Amino acid sequence: MSDGRTAGPSSPSAVGRRRDPFAPLLDNPLAARLREHDRLGAGTHAVPTGGAPEAITVYGDGRKRVNLGSNNYLGLAGDPRVIEAAVDALRQYGSSTAGSRVLNGTTRLHLTLEVELADHYGTEAAVLTSSGVNANLALLSTACGPDDVLLVDAHAHASVHAGAGASRGTVVRFRHNSVESLAQRLERLDPQAGAVVAVDGVYSMTGELAPLAEIAELCDRFGARLVVDEAHGLGVLGAQGRGAVERTGVLDRVDAVTVAFSKSLASVGGAVLTSRAVAEGIRASAVPYVFSAANDPASVGAALAALRLLRSEPERRERLRGNGELLRAELAAAGAEPVPGRGAVIAVPTGDEEVTADAWRRAYDAGVYVNAVAYPAVPRGKGVLRLSVMATHTAEHLRYAAEVVVDAVRAATEAAEPTAQPEVVDVPTPRVGETLPAVA
Ligand SMILES: Cc1ncc(COP(=O)(O)O)c(C=O)c1O
């Protein structure tokens, strides 16, 4: 019986005191580390913006910074034509499709975007998904069966690994970008097994390219299918902007390409470009396609407008390439050699997590926003500042940013170096048969 001081079972305070069975999740070491960074004022993640991700972006604190931390590679996310197309789609089709593609969620706009994407890649089909993550999940979970072995580059995007894990096949990792490691694994396969090799065309955290010509060669030799994630290649690499698959001349030897609209296409969503057979499989049974609401009309409208601009304004790609080369050269000249790569993503090594966070903060305070990348996005101790160029950056933006980033990394590295010299212990030379005292 209640004595008037104890809250009854349905009162809010009783609910507040209820033991949370999920509380042990707070012990997650990565979550704890993020909390600690926030507590120390060194948080580098989820920094709010107050405007579109343009070359110069307004941040949540009201300050403008050079934005080298967005994937708006072609600079189309703030383009009036793309915004207008999104608004038109919103007006015509409403704010939501309110259903799956297989029920009520297909608009004429979805179909048009699929036709134009398939045309751009020269594939039989394109299937839209509501994100780039879902493109990889839909493809790999559906196209690979129990007799397949999926050979996945160790550094492929998390969604490639998740898609492989969600398939009924056996997943085998090979060493990042190592043709030798892939060949060894292919050689060991049971000849009855079906092999599927899955890689990123451009690695998102470092900007490295996959050695696609050699990988395609191996796939031909071993009869393996090849799947390439072109999230960071679309609109950036290749004469027509089709990505690393085009740049390396392997497009017609690839079985499926996945793309994300959240980079060059200034929107959100994804697609699988592939054969009619694989597309039909996805449309029939992929969970992210069948059981999830269709992409919202505004996103489809924006992506379609951006795709048309990507194709009709090749000069954007040229400017983007020039900007990438300029920033790489400026960084190298100032002593911060970036990770070798090509394209819009440029990674400056920082190593230790604390150095990465400190360098990020210094750059941010000096007016340059970049991405601080640490474990688990990269291996432990291999942190980088990730800089992503846009077609709309000017040479002045990039020169200023290079200077700021190089200074920030240098200062953070020096600040992390131990200042006290290690104590020199005079260890006497032992005489034969004598044991030295322990040196602490
Ligand atoms: C290589 C790669 N694939 C897929 C994705 C997922 O794209 P989305 O953000 O559209 O889900 C990303 C996102 O950053 C990526 O870098």
The ligand as an SDF file (V2000), in Angstrom:
LIG
                    3D

 16 16  0  0  0  0  0  0  0  0999 V2000
   31.3240    4.0740  -50.2370 C   0  0  0  0  0  0  0  0  0  0  0  0
   29.9800    4.4190  -49.6950 C   0  0  0  0  0  0  0  0  0  0  0  0
   28.9290    3.6290  -49.9920 N   0  0  0  0  0  0  0  0  0  0  0  0
   27.7020    3.8820  -49.5390 C   0  0  0  0  0  0  0  0  0  0  0  0
   27.4520    4.9740  -48.7410 C   0  0  0  0  0  0  0  0  0  0  0  0
   26.0730    5.2010  -48.1980 C   0  0  0  0  0  0  0  0  0  0  0  0
   25.4230    6.2290  -48.8050 O   0  0  0  0  0  0  0  0  0  0  0  0
   24.1510    6.9080  -48.1110 P   0  0  0  0  0  0  0  0  0  0  0  0
   24.6710    7.9370  -47.2020 O   0  0  0  0  0  0  0  0  0  0  0  0
   23.3960    7.4450  -49.2470 O   0  0  0  0  0  0  0  0  0  0  0  0
   23.3970    5.8410  -47.3990 O   0  0  0  0  0  0  0  0  0  0  0  0
   28.4800    5.8330  -48.4100 C   0  0  0  0  0  0  0  0  0  0  0  0
   28.1860    6.9940  -47.5570 C   0  0  0  0  0  0  0  0  0  0  0  0
   28.8900    7.7810  -47.1710 O   0  0  0  0  0  0  0  0  0  0  0  0
   29.7840    5.5450  -48.8910 C   0  0  0  0  0  0  0  0  0  0  0  0
   30.8030    6.3190  -48.5610 O   0  0  0  0  0  0  0  0  0  0  0  0
  1  2  1  0
  2  3  1  0
  2 15  2  0
  3  4  2  0
  4  5  1  0
  5  6  1  0
  5 12  2  0
  6  7  1  0
  7  8  1  0
  8  9  2  0
  8 10  1  0
  8 11  1  0
 12 13  1  0
 12 15  1  0
 13 14  2  0
 15 16  1  0
M  END
$$$$
